[in-house]
Amino acid sequence: MRPQLVFNDLSVREAQSRATAAQWLSDMVQTIADLIDEGMCGTTIHTNRPLYELDLIPDEYGFQEWVFEGPHDDLRILAAGLIDQSPVAKGLFESSAETGEFERSDFRIDEAISCEALGVALTWDGIAVSLPSEERWRATEIPISSVSARHGSHSV
């Protein structure tokens, strides 16, 4: 079975301009396209909120506007066809019930920031995808910790 894609909702930030927001979306979808081309994953992405609700400039510009603006290139066609599964926590609860792993875990970045979606990617051996809105989301691994009786720090 191929790894599941999980969207890192912590990477959603307000962009300084439409051009910046469009570049972030293009970069993220290009990463997804590359993973699909390499046979690493399918076209389903697990999210905490539907991608079409992502606004990078509040009430002005986000995923939906990016998909439907300009020419319908391969990236926009792929983005429009992504199968969005929400909420991501449902997958964590189903996975925990089946395996007993990470039951009652609390996933965190820097001890202070809860990162549920990244925790789901970790429990599934999935692939977390992020908007490149900050340097830490551009890394190939994101260190997270799980607070539970049986597990410590991990990276996704």
FIFIRO-535621 format. One record per atom (N, C-alpha, C, O): x, y, z; residue in one letter. Coordinates in steps of 0.02 Angstrom, whole numbers, padded with zeros to 5 digits. Example, Ala and Ser with C-alpha at 12.3 -4.5 7.8 and 13.67 -1.06 7.14 Angstrom:
% residues 2
((00660, -00284, 00390), "a") ((00615, -00225, 00390), "a") ((00660, -00165, 00390), "a") ((00712, -00166, 00423), "a") ((00642, -00112, 00354), "s") ((00684, -00053, 00357), "s") ((00645, 00002, 00394), "s") ((00670, 00057, 00402), "s") 
END
This chain:
% residues 156
((00042, -00059, 00000), "m") ((00000, 00000, 00000), "m") ((00044, 00063, 00000), "m") ((00094, 00066, 00036), "m") ((00026, 00111, -00041), "r") ((00065, 00173, -00046), "r") ((00051, 00218, 00015), "r") ((-00004, 00216, 00043), "r") ((00100, 00257, 00034), "p") ((00090, 00304, 00090), "p") ((00033, 00354, 00075), "p") ((00022, 00372, 00017), "p") ((-00001, 00374, 00126), "q") ((-00054, 00424, 00121), "q") ((-00025, 00494, 00124), "q") ((00023, 00506, 00161), "q") ((-00054, 00540, 00086), "l") ((-00036, 00611, 00090), "l") ((-00076, 00644, 00146), "l") ((-00136, 00632, 00152), "l") ((-00042, 00684, 00186), "v") ((-00075, 00722, 00240), "v") ((-00053, 00794, 00234), "v") ((00007, 00809, 00232), "v") ((-00101, 00840, 00231), "f") ((-00085, 00911, 00226), "f") ((-00069, 00940, 00294), "f") ((-00108, 00932, 00342), "f") ((-00012, 00972, 00299), "n") ((00010, 01005, 00361), "n") ((-00024, 01073, 00367), "n") ((00000, 01122, 00338), "n") ((-00079, 01075, 00403), "d") ((-00117, 01137, 00410), "d") ((-00080, 01191, 00447), "d") ((-00099, 01250, 00443), "d") ((-00027, 01174, 00483), "l") ((00013, 01226, 00518), "l") ((00051, 01270, 00469), "l") ((00074, 01324, 00487), "l") ((00057, 01247, 00407), "s") ((00094, 01286, 00357), "s") ((00051, 01341, 00325), "s") ((00076, 01380, 00285), "s") ((-00013, 01343, 00342), "v") ((-00057, 01395, 00315), "v") ((-00043, 01461, 00351), "v") ((-00053, 01467, 00412), "v") ((-00020, 01509, 00313), "r") ((-00005, 01576, 00338), "r") ((-00034, 01626, 00289), "r") ((-00045, 01610, 00231), "r") ((-00046, 01686, 00313), "e") ((-00068, 01739, 00268), "e") ((-00009, 01759, 00224), "e") ((00046, 01774, 00249), "e") ((-00020, 01760, 00159), "a") ((00032, 01779, 00111), "a") ((00034, 01855, 00103), "a") ((-00017, 01889, 00113), "a") ((00092, 01881, 00086), "q") ((00100, 01953, 00078), "q") ((00068, 01978, 00013), "q") ((00051, 02037, 00007), "q") ((00061, 01933, -00036), "s") ((00033, 01953, -00100), "s") ((00002, 01893, -00135), "s") ((00014, 01836, -00116), "s") ((-00037, 01907, -00187), "r") ((-00066, 01852, -00228), "r") ((-00010, 01812, -00261), "r") ((-00014, 01751, -00266), "r") ((00042, 01846, -00283), "a") ((00097, 01811, -00316), "a") ((00131, 01762, -00268), "a") ((00148, 01706, -00287), "a") ((00141, 01783, -00205), "t") ((00171, 01739, -00155), "t") ((00125, 01680, -00141), "t") ((00148, 01623, -00139), "t") ((00061, 01693, -00132), "a") ((00013, 01640, -00119), "a") ((00011, 01590, -00177), "a") ((00010, 01530, -00167), "a") ((00010, 01616, -00238), "a") ((00008, 01573, -00297), "a") ((00071, 01530, -00301), "a") ((00068, 01472, -00319), "a") ((00128, 01559, -00284), "q") ((00191, 01521, -00286), "q") ((00191, 01466, -00233), "q") ((00212, 01410, -00247), "q") ((00166, 01481, -00173), "w") ((00162, 01429, -00121), "w") ((00119, 01371, -00144), "w") ((00138, 01313, -00136), "w") ((00061, 01387, -00173), "l") ((00015, 01334, -00196), "l") ((00046, 01295, -00254), "l") ((00042, 01234, -00256), "l") ((00078, 01330, -00300), "s") ((00112, 01296, -00356), "s") ((00166, 01249, -00330), "s") ((00172, 01192, -00353), "s") ((00206, 01272, -00283), "d") ((00260, 01231, -00256), "d") ((00233, 01169, -00221), "d") ((00259, 01114, -00230), "d") ((00180, 01177, -00181), "m") ((00151, 01120, -00146), "m") ((00122, 01069, -00195), "m") ((00134, 01009, -00188), "m") ((00083, 01093, -00243), "v") ((00052, 01047, -00291), "v") ((00105, 01015, -00335), "v") ((00097, 00957, -00355), "v") ((00159, 01051, -00351), "q") ((00214, 01021, -00389), "q") ((00246, 00964, -00350), "q") ((00263, 00912, -00378), "q") ((00254, 00973, -00284), "t") ((00281, 00920, -00242), "t") ((00235, 00859, -00244), "t") ((00259, 00802, -00250), "t") ((00170, 00870, -00239), "i") ((00121, 00815, -00243), "i") ((00126, 00781, -00312), "i") ((00125, 00720, -00316), "i") ((00131, 00821, -00365), "a") ((00136, 00793, -00433), "a") ((00199, 00749, -00439), "a") ((00197, 00695, -00468), "a") ((00254, 00772, -00411), "d") ((00316, 00734, -00413), "d") ((00309, 00668, -00376), "d") ((00332, 00616, -00400), "d") ((00277, 00670, -00317), "l") ((00265, 00608, -00278), "l") ((00221, 00559, -00317), "l") ((00235, 00499, -00317), "l") ((00170, 00585, -00349), "i") ((00125, 00542, -00389), "i") ((00164, 00512, -00448), "i") ((00158, 00452, -00461), "i") ((00203, 00554, -00483), "d") ((00242, 00530, -00540), "d") ((00291, 00475, -00520), "d") ((00305, 00430, -00560), "d") ((00318, 00479, -00460), "e") ((00366, 00429, -00435), "e") ((00330, 00368, -00407), "e") ((00363, 00321, -00385), "e") ((00263, 00368, -00409), "g") ((00225, 00311, -00383), "g") ((00224, 00306, -00307), "g") ((00210, 00253, -00280), "g") ((00238, 00362, -00274), "m") ((00243, 00362, -00201), "m") ((00175, 00367, -00166), "m") ((00169, 00348, -00108), "m") ((00125, 00393, -00200), "c") ((00061, 00405, -00168), "c") ((00006, 00409, -00221), "c") ((00020, 00410, -00281), "c") ((-00056, 00411, -00197), "g") ((-00112, 00420, -00242), "g") ((-00134, 00493, -00242), "g") ((-00096, 00537, -00223), "g") ((-00195, 00505, -00264), "t") ((-00220, 00574, -00270), "t") ((-00268, 00592, -00213), "t") ((-00307, 00639, -00220), "t") ((-00264, 00556, -00158), "t") ((-00304, 00573, -00099), "t") ((-00259, 00609, -00050), "t") ((-00204, 00587, -00035), "t") ((-00284, 00666, -00023), "i") ((-00247, 00703, 00027), "i") ((-00293, 00712, 00088), "i") ((-00350, 00733, 00081), "i") ((-00267, 00696, 00146), "h") ((-00305, 00702, 00208), "h") ((-00291, 00771, 00238), "h") ((-00233, 00791, 00245), "h") ((-00344, 00806, 00256), "t") ((-00337, 00875, 00280), "t") ((-00381, 00886, 00341), "t") ((-00429, 00849, 00353), "t") ((-00365, 00938, 00379), "n") ((-00409, 00958, 00435), "n") ((-00467, 01001, 00411), "n") ((-00518, 01005, 00445), "n") ((-00459, 01032, 00354), "r") ((-00513, 01071, 00324), "r") ((-00507, 01063, 00248), "r") ((-00451, 01055, 00222), "r") ((-00561, 01066, 00214), "p") ((-00558, 01057, 00141), "p") ((-00510, 01108, 00109), "p") ((-00509, 01166, 00127), "p") ((-00471, 01084, 00061), "l") ((-00424, 01128, 00027), "l") ((-00458, 01189, -00004), "l") ((-00430, 01243, -00004), "l") ((-00519, 01179, -00029), "y") ((-00553, 01235, -00061), "y") ((-00572, 01291, -00012), "y") ((-00592, 01345, -00033), "y") ((-00566, 01277, 00052), "e") ((-00578, 01329, 00103), "e") ((-00515, 01366, 00124), "e") ((-00519, 01412, 00164), "e") ((-00457, 01346, 00099), "l") ((-00394, 01378, 00118), "l") ((-00390, 01447, 00086), "l") ((-00391, 01454, 00025), "l") ((-00385, 01498, 00128), "d") ((-00375, 01567, 00105), "d") ((-00306, 01589, 00128), "d") ((-00292, 01588, 00188), "d") ((-00264, 01609, 00082), "l") ((-00198, 01634, 00100), "l") ((-00197, 01710, 00104), "l") ((-00153, 01740, 00135), "l") ((-00246, 01741, 00073), "i") ((-00261, 01812, 00083), "i") ((-00336, 01812, 00101), "i") ((-00378, 01799, 00058), "i") ((-00352, 01826, 00164), "p") ((-00421, 01817, 00188), "p") ((-00473, 01850, 00143), "p") ((-00468, 01908, 00123), "p") ((-00524, 01810, 00128), "d") ((-00582, 01832, 00087), "d") ((-00562, 01858, 00018), "d") ((-00601, 01894, -00014), "d") ((-00502, 01840, -00005), "e") ((-00480, 01866, -00070), "e") ((-00448, 01813, -00114), "e") ((-00465, 01807, -00173), "e") ((-00402, 01773, -00086), "y") ((-00364, 01727, -00128), "y") ((-00342, 01666, -00089), "y") ((-00315, 01671, -00034), "y") ((-00353, 01608, -00119), "g") ((-00333, 01546, -00088), "g") ((-00332, 01490, -00139), "g") ((-00326, 01502, -00199), "g") ((-00338, 01429, -00115), "f") ((-00334, 01370, -00158), "f") ((-00385, 01372, -00215), "f") ((-00367, 01359, -00272), "f") ((-00446, 01388, -00199), "q") ((-00499, 01388, -00250), "q") ((-00484, 01438, -00306), "q") ((-00490, 01421, -00364), "q") ((-00464, 01498, -00287), "e") ((-00448, 01548, -00338), "e") ((-00388, 01527, -00379), "e") ((-00387, 01537, -00440), "e") ((-00337, 01498, -00347), "w") ((-00278, 01476, -00383), "w") ((-00295, 01422, -00434), "w") ((-00271, 01423, -00491), "w") ((-00338, 01373, -00414), "v") ((-00356, 01319, -00459), "v") ((-00390, 01345, -00522), "v") ((-00377, 01321, -00577), "v") ((-00433, 01395, -00514), "f") ((-00475, 01416, -00570), "f") ((-00449, 01478, -00607), "f") ((-00480, 01499, -00656), "f") ((-00393, 01508, -00585), "e") ((-00367, 01566, -00620), "e") ((-00320, 01545, -00676), "e") ((-00292, 01490, -00674), "e") ((-00312, 01586, -00724), "g") ((-00263, 01575, -00777), "g") ((-00275, 01513, -00818), "g") ((-00329, 01483, -00815), "g") ((-00226, 01493, -00856), "p") ((-00233, 01434, -00900), "p") ((-00237, 01370, -00858), "p") ((-00207, 01366, -00805), "p") ((-00273, 01322, -00883), "h") ((-00278, 01258, -00848), "h") ((-00218, 01215, -00865), "h") ((-00220, 01172, -00909), "h") ((-00163, 01227, -00828), "d") ((-00103, 01188, -00838), "d") ((-00108, 01122, -00799), "d") ((-00157, 01111, -00764), "d") ((-00057, 01080, -00805), "d") ((-00059, 01015, -00774), "d") ((-00066, 01019, -00697), "d") ((-00101, 00978, -00667), "d") ((-00033, 01068, -00666), "l") ((-00037, 01074, -00593), "l") ((-00108, 01090, -00570), "l") ((-00133, 01061, -00522), "l") ((-00140, 01137, -00604), "r") ((-00208, 01156, -00584), "r") ((-00258, 01099, -00597), "r") ((-00305, 01089, -00559), "r") ((-00247, 01062, -00651), "i") ((-00291, 01005, -00665), "i") ((-00281, 00952, -00611), "i") ((-00330, 00923, -00586), "i") ((-00219, 00938, -00591), "l") ((-00206, 00891, -00537), "l") ((-00238, 00915, -00472), "l") ((-00272, 00877, -00438), "l") ((-00228, 00979, -00455), "a") ((-00256, 01007, -00393), "a") ((-00332, 01001, -00391), "a") ((-00360, 00984, -00339), "a") ((-00364, 01014, -00447), "a") ((-00437, 01010, -00449), "a") ((-00461, 00938, -00440), "a") ((-00517, 00926, -00418), "a") ((-00418, 00889, -00458), "g") ((-00437, 00819, -00453), "g") ((-00416, 00785, -00389), "g") ((-00431, 00727, -00378), "g") ((-00380, 00822, -00344), "l") ((-00361, 00791, -00281), "l") ((-00423, 00772, -00241), "l") ((-00471, 00810, -00238), "l") ((-00422, 00713, -00213), "i") ((-00478, 00690, -00171), "i") ((-00462, 00711, -00099), "i") ((-00414, 00687, -00069), "i") ((-00503, 00754, -00073), "d") ((-00493, 00785, -00009), "d") ((-00531, 00746, 00044), "d") ((-00593, 00740, 00040), "d") ((-00496, 00718, 00093), "q") ((-00528, 00680, 00147), "q") ((-00520, 00720, 00213), "q") ((-00464, 00729, 00237), "q") ((-00575, 00741, 00241), "s") ((-00574, 00780, 00303), "s") ((-00622, 00748, 00352), "s") ((-00669, 00715, 00330), "s") ((-00614, 00756, 00416), "p") ((-00555, 00784, 00450), "p") ((-00500, 00732, 00457), "p") ((-00514, 00672, 00459), "p") ((-00439, 00755, 00461), "v") ((-00382, 00711, 00466), "v") ((-00383, 00671, 00531), "v") ((-00358, 00615, 00533), "v") ((-00411, 00699, 00584), "a") ((-00413, 00664, 00649), "a") ((-00451, 00599, 00645), "a") ((-00437, 00552, 00682), "a") ((-00499, 00594, 00600), "k") ((-00537, 00532, 00591), "k") ((-00489, 00475, 00575), "k") ((-00497, 00420, 00602), "k") ((-00441, 00487, 00533), "g") ((-00392, 00437, 00517), "g") ((-00350, 00416, 00577), "g") ((-00334, 00357, 00584), "g") ((-00332, 00463, 00619), "l") ((-00293, 00447, 00679), "l") ((-00334, 00402, 00725), "l") ((-00307, 00353, 00752), "l") ((-00396, 00419, 00735), "f") ((-00437, 00379, 00780), "f") ((-00448, 00309, 00752), "f") ((-00447, 00260, 00790), "f") ((-00459, 00303, 00686), "e") ((-00468, 00238, 00655), "e") ((-00403, 00197, 00661), "e") ((-00405, 00138, 00676), "e") ((-00346, 00230, 00648), "s") ((-00282, 00196, 00651), "s") ((-00268, 00173, 00723), "s") ((-00245, 00117, 00733), "s") ((-00282, 00214, 00772), "s") ((-00271, 00196, 00842), "s") ((-00315, 00138, 00863), "s") ((-00293, 00093, 00899), "s") ((-00377, 00138, 00841), "a") ((-00423, 00085, 00858), "a") ((-00400, 00018, 00830), "a") ((-00407, -00034, 00863), "a") ((-00372, 00018, 00769), "e") ((-00350, -00043, 00736), "e") ((-00286, -00070, 00767), "e") ((-00279, -00131, 00775), "e") ((-00239, -00028, 00783), "t") ((-00173, -00051, 00804), "t") ((-00157, -00040, 00877), "t") ((-00112, -00071, 00904), "t") ((-00194, 00004, 00910), "g") ((-00177, 00021, 00979), "g") ((-00119, 00069, 00984), "g") ((-00102, 00093, 01038), "g") ((-00087, 00085, 00928), "e") ((-00030, 00130, 00927), "e") ((-00052, 00202, 00936), "e") ((-00104, 00223, 00911), "e") ((-00013, 00239, 00972), "f") ((-00022, 00311, 00981), "f") ((-00089, 00330, 01012), "f") ((-00110, 00388, 01009), "f") ((-00123, 00281, 01040), "e") ((-00186, 00298, 01073), "e") ((-00171, 00347, 01128), "e") ((-00124, 00337, 01168), "e") ((-00208, 00400, 01132), "r") ((-00201, 00454, 01181), "r") ((-00136, 00494, 01173), "r") ((-00114, 00526, 01220), "r") ((-00105, 00492, 01115), "s") ((-00045, 00531, 01103), "s") ((-00063, 00603, 01088), "s") ((-00116, 00618, 01060), "s") ((-00018, 00646, 01106), "d") ((-00024, 00717, 01091), "d") ((00039, 00736, 01053), "d") ((00094, 00735, 01081), "d") ((00033, 00753, 00989), "f") ((00090, 00768, 00947), "f") ((00105, 00843, 00949), "f") ((00059, 00884, 00945), "f") ((00170, 00859, 00955), "r") ((00190, 00929, 00963), "r") ((00253, 00945, 00925), "r") ((00295, 00901, 00912), "r") ((00259, 01009, 00906), "i") ((00320, 01037, 00878), "i") ((00345, 01087, 00930), "i") ((00306, 01126, 00956), "i") ((00409, 01086, 00944), "d") ((00439, 01133, 00992), "d") ((00403, 01132, 01060), "d") ((00400, 01184, 01093), "d") ((00377, 01076, 01080), "e") ((00344, 01067, 01145), "e") ((00281, 01108, 01155), "e") ((00242, 01095, 01201), "e") ((00269, 01159, 01112), "a") ((00213, 01204, 01125), "a") ((00158, 01201, 01072), "a") ((00101, 01219, 01086), "a") ((00174, 01179, 01012), "i") ((00126, 01184, 00957), "i") ((00098, 01114, 00942), "i") ((00136, 01069, 00923), "i") ((00033, 01106, 00950), "s") ((00001, 01043, 00934), "s") ((00002, 01033, 00858), "s") ((-00011, 01079, 00820), "s") ((00018, 00972, 00837), "c") ((00023, 00958, 00765), "c") ((-00012, 00892, 00748), "c") ((00020, 00843, 00729), "c") ((-00077, 00892, 00755), "e") ((-00117, 00833, 00744), "e") ((-00107, 00801, 00675), "e") ((-00098, 00741, 00670), "e") ((-00108, 00842, 00622), "a") ((-00101, 00815, 00554), "a") ((-00033, 00782, 00545), "a") ((-00029, 00729, 00515), "a") ((00020, 00813, 00570), "l") ((00086, 00782, 00565), "l") ((00089, 00717, 00604), "l") ((00122, 00670, 00584), "l") ((00053, 00715, 00661), "g") ((00049, 00653, 00699), "g") ((00015, 00597, 00661), "g") ((00035, 00539, 00664), "g") ((-00037, 00615, 00624), "v") ((-00071, 00566, 00582), "v") ((-00024, 00540, 00528), "v") ((-00021, 00480, 00515), "v") ((00013, 00585, 00496), "a") ((00061, 00564, 00445), "a") ((00112, 00515, 00475), "a") ((00131, 00466, 00444), "a") ((00134, 00530, 00536), "l") ((00182, 00486, 00570), "l") ((00152, 00418, 00584), "l") ((00183, 00367, 00569), "l") ((00092, 00415, 00611), "t") ((00062, 00350, 00629), "t") ((00048, 00308, 00567), "t") ((00050, 00247, 00571), "t") ((00034, 00339, 00512), "w") ((00020, 00303, 00450), "w") ((00082, 00288, 00409), "w") ((00077, 00255, 00357), "w") ((00140, 00311, 00430), "d") ((00199, 00311, 00387), "d") ((00182, 00347, 00322), "d") ((00202, 00326, 00268), "d") ((00146, 00402, 00330), "g") ((00123, 00441, 00274), "g") ((00172, 00495, 00254), "g") ((00228, 00499, 00280), "g") ((00151, 00535, 00207), "i") ((00191, 00590, 00182), "i") ((00155, 00656, 00197), "i") ((00100, 00668, 00173), "i") ((00187, 00697, 00238), "a") ((00159, 00763, 00253), "a") ((00180, 00811, 00198), "a") ((00238, 00814, 00179), "a") ((00131, 00850, 00173), "v") ((00146, 00902, 00124), "v") ((00126, 00969, 00154), "v") ((00075, 00975, 00188), "v") ((00167, 01019, 00140), "s") ((00158, 01085, 00170), "s") ((00162, 01139, 00117), "s") ((00192, 01130, 00064), "s") ((00131, 01195, 00133), "l") ((00144, 01256, 00095), "l") ((00213, 01281, 00117), "l") ((00228, 01278, 00176), "l") ((00255, 01305, 00072), "p") ((00321, 01329, 00092), "p") ((00319, 01399, 00122), "p") ((00357, 01444, 00100), "p") ((00276, 01409, 00170), "s") ((00263, 01476, 00198), "s") ((00315, 01498, 00249), "s") ((00320, 01557, 00265), "s") ((00354, 01451, 00275), "e") ((00408, 01464, 00323), "e") ((00464, 01416, 00308), "e") ((00454, 01364, 00278), "e") ((00523, 01434, 00330), "e") ((00582, 01392, 00318), "e") ((00571, 01321, 00346), "e") ((00590, 01273, 00313), "e") ((00541, 01314, 00405), "r") ((00534, 01247, 00434), "r") ((00489, 01202, 00393), "r") ((00495, 01141, 00398), "r") ((00444, 01230, 00353), "w") ((00401, 01188, 00311), "w") ((00433, 01170, 00245), "w") ((00405, 01131, 00206), "w") ((00492, 01197, 00232), "r") ((00529, 01181, 00170), "r") ((00578, 01123, 00181), "r") ((00610, 01101, 00134), "r") ((00584, 01100, 00242), "a") ((00631, 01046, 00259), "a") ((00604, 00978, 00235), "a") ((00544, 00970, 00225), "a") ((00649, 00931, 00226), "t") ((00628, 00863, 00206), "t") ((00601, 00823, 00265), "t") ((00565, 00774, 00254), "t") ((00617, 00843, 00326), "e") ((00590, 00811, 00386), "e") ((00570, 00864, 00436), "e") ((00602, 00917, 00441), "e") ((00518, 00851, 00473), "i") ((00494, 00896, 00525), "i") ((00494, 00858, 00590), "i") ((00455, 00811, 00598), "i") ((00538, 00875, 00638), "p") ((00539, 00839, 00701), "p") ((00477, 00855, 00744), "p") ((00460, 00914, 00754), "p") ((00444, 00803, 00767), "i") ((00387, 00811, 00812), "i") ((00396, 00764, 00870), "i") ((00434, 00715, 00866), "i") ((00362, 00777, 00924), "s") ((00364, 00731, 00981), "s") ((00294, 00709, 00996), "s") ((00245, 00745, 00985), "s") ((00289, 00649, 01022), "s") ((00224, 00623, 01044), "s") ((00228, 00611, 01119), "s") ((00276, 00580, 01144), "s") ((00179, 00635, 01153), "v") ((00177, 00626, 01225), "v") ((00130, 00567, 01239), "v") ((00069, 00573, 01235), "v") ((00160, 00511, 01255), "s") ((00122, 00452, 01273), "s") ((00167, 00409, 01316), "s") ((00227, 00423, 01323), "s") ((00141, 00358, 01343), "a") ((00180, 00315, 01387), "a") ((00233, 00275, 01349), "a") ((00283, 00254, 01379), "a") ((00224, 00265, 01283), "r") ((00268, 00219, 01247), "r") ((00311, 00251, 01194), "r") ((00354, 00216, 01166), "r") ((00302, 00314, 01177), "h") ((00337, 00343, 01119), "h") ((00368, 00410, 01137), "h") ((00345, 00446, 01181), "h") ((00422, 00427, 01101), "g") ((00457, 00490, 01111), "g") ((00458, 00531, 01049), "g") ((00406, 00537, 01015), "g") ((00514, 00560, 01032), "s") ((00520, 00604, 00974), "s") ((00527, 00565, 00909), "s") ((00557, 00512, 00907), "s") ((00498, 00594, 00856), "h") ((00499, 00564, 00789), "h") ((00503, 00620, 00738), "h") ((00497, 00679, 00755), "h") ((00513, 00602, 00674), "s") ((00511, 00650, 00620), "s") ((00466, 00624, 00565), "s") ((00462, 00564, 00552), "s") ((00431, 00671, 00531), "v") ((00392, 00654, 00472), "v") ((00419, 00694, 00414), "v") ((00394, 00688, 00358), "v") 
END
